[in-house]
Amino acid sequence: MKKLVSVLLTLALLLGSVSALAAYNDHTDYVDWPIVKDGEKLTVSVATKRSEQYGKDPDQQWFWIWSETYSGIDFEVDQILSTAVDERKSLMFASGDLPDLLFGVNLTTSELVRYGMSEGMLLDLTPYITPEIMPNLCKWNEAYPEGLAYCTTPDGKIYTLPGFSDLFILGDGPNEMQINTDWLKEAGLEMPKTLDEFTAMLYKFKELHPEGVPLGSGAKNADNDPRNYILNAFGYLWPGEYSNQIGIQPAVREGKTVIPAYDDTFVEFLKLMNQYYTDGLMSADFFTIDQTTAYAQLAEDAVGTYAGLAYLALPEKEDFTKWVDATPLTSQWNDTVQAGALNKFRYGYVSLNANVEESKIVPIMKYLDAFYTDLLGMYLWCGPAATSSDTMGIIGGYMVTEDNAYVWLDAEGNKTDSQAFMEGDAGNMAHGFGNRSHPLQNKEAFDAGVTNRPEMRSYYYNKDNILPYAYDPNFGSGAHMLNLKNNVEPYRTDSFPMIVYYDEETTLAIDELNTILEPYIESEVAKFITGARSIDEFPKFQEELKGMGIEELLGYYTTAYENYLSAQK
């Protein structure tokens, strides 16, 4: 990748569009770079994610070119498709063939305990979080001490770095359900507010579009599985960051910790899903539909609802604006409009191999530390400002409009969608760490007419001197965020906590139980829905789960929730 960087810089200098040296003069947040000085060489292997929709090779992406150019570190980047991350992650740890740096390859609390605390495969970062090595993180931690606390395992060590983002208050989650408003208008219906209204809408869609699919998307991609949205209507609340389509994850219902698949009310969910399947309201191929098929159905206007982000498949405004995010539903089993809570703190997106060469550790930590500043916190989110030489002529950057909305530009200066920009052109896929405190334009700068430069300040620096954030409805991501802000976010409420660490013994026990229970529950839930197993056998199914240890698993979750509630008092 070094060769391509040299070519790009040479061309940029010849064209007079960028001065590489000038970039050192229009920032203060990485003034001590390069980390690796001229004449020295340091190669760091990295595993990171790649977007299926927008991904590009690292030697074509601004983030890695910029990182190499100004840090002086030579990054060998291995990109893993988002849908293959879990499989590759398991293989890497099973074989012990880990890169120096895991960057955006998210590790759960269970995996941090297992691979860090128990098996010693992850590096304890605690000795390196010092004012000398990581001054920005230390400063950030003064404002957000919870961040490092969320990253600390029961042995008192830190195997990952924290993140914080107010943007996640408007994030996606299991309550993601978009409705085709063209079909809705054709049916003469309003947005459904109850589960009965939602069901009636699906039947009307089927009547008007007999060849179409009223309940779109499928089970192969958990984040796009409509069962999450429907299960929530039965009163189950779990964190907004993970899926629970088969009912294996802990949830709270009527103030009590439950595993939905073992709960008595879950049978009503299965009855409804079986009804949907039998009556053709969902595809006969529901359990095998992949993302490509789901996008094709959207493009053909063949679905009435979609449990995901329709704009990823429909980039044109006239197409994506007809898809509107629905509110959570009430039902005869749940009289409250509610959605699971979102946690602004993040963990698990950055970790180091325990066997990384000693000479690499401090440079890597210094590199990561820079992303706890305002400017590089912005770079993690949306790249450099359009007026900054840090664009290097590779991308257009972002601008802030007069109404305080962000817009993103490609290299030719044309507006582009934020998702395409961030995951494709900019190329960063590690948004879960660093200072992403939903930076807002500094009001003094805005009043002075400065609307397109990186004079951005995070909440913790100047909480009272900010402007409201605005989303651009002309792009899919902005329109979607506005929908969420109006239709979902008002109903967020406390649920089972997202970040829970168990001791080593409990973690191992939970992992073993889930290894046994999850595939069985997934298989049997599918059978109940398709009719391959009679709903009348649900009590027998509960007994089977009991014999497989589900009550032991529920006991661990119940204790964790009780401890969480006690800590809130």
C-alpha angles and dihedrals in degrees: 000000000000090000093055091048090054092049093049093048092047092051092046092051092047091051091048092231098117138023112203090203092051090065088069090059101051099057139051102188098083100024092138093061141142089075090190108047127222112285092028126097131206124171119197122188114219135190114200140156128268125206114239091211103042108010123137133182113276092246087062097047126092097220097060095038091051092044093053095043098053104027094047090223119130106224119202099201124201109190119205120197110246093240091054099047097099093050094046091045091055091048093049094053094040091054096036088231097136128159121234091256133029104205116183093346094125121224121200123224088257091053092047090054093044101042097031110029099027108029099026095226094129125066119248102237096190097098091055099050094093134128089250097053103024108021094155095052090047090052091046090050091058088064097037109028090160089070097071090036089060089052096050116101123211091268089064094249132122119226098168139033125246132244135193129196132170085195088076091066082077095040130130124262146149090309090067108128124145124193128209100239092193088063090042092054091045088054091049091234136135125228107289118251100178134046090245090055091048091051092047089051091054091052091050090050089053091050093051096038107031092169093047133084114245094192105046135201126029152237100273093078106048094199090057096045112121091207088081092062094044094046089054089059088065090064101264115143124192132154114296093234101069139051126245102178095141095038098245098122121085115262140172121242122178089346094306130110112244141166097225097216089059095042121102094234091057090079089067089055090051092050091054094046090049088051091051092049096045093048094048097248089131129039120277084227093053094127095051104037110123130200094266091056092046091053091047090054090052092049090051092048087237099137133068098200133024127196096211143034109317093186091069087070096031110050097168116094094227088057105041097042092069089064110083127181112245126224120247113274134239123215142175086277095048126034097182129084101226143149130195118268124260122220116220091206121084134197139173100045097108126040137150130226110253088225096053112134112268091234090061100050102078095044091050092048091048089051092050092045092064090067090068090071125091097250100045090040084063091047090058090053108036111352126243128331116268091246095051121101086221087085083076089203089284098103135014097234130210131303132194114227127217091263088054096253122139121237127184126217132202123223091277092053096254120139114255135181115274094233093053090046098048099041097034118024097024091036104200116140100172100086093143099080137053133034107326094148092157092265115218132197111272106249095222091054091045092051088051090057097257105137106144107046129089096257087132125150128198123227095258093057100049112359096169098046102067140109126228113268117244129200121216107237090196089080129058096241093049094047090048093050091050090052091050092047091055103032109030114017096065088064100052111127140167114291136160105322117262099214113053127153121197126195118265096264093048092045091054091047092050091048092050093048093048091048088059100035105039100063091043094050091046091052096045094044088055090050092051091050096047093042094246086124123036118247086226087074094064093105088052089049089054090052090050091053090048090054090051092056104262093141090058089052091047089051092058091049093046092053091048092052093047090051090049092052091047091052091053093058 
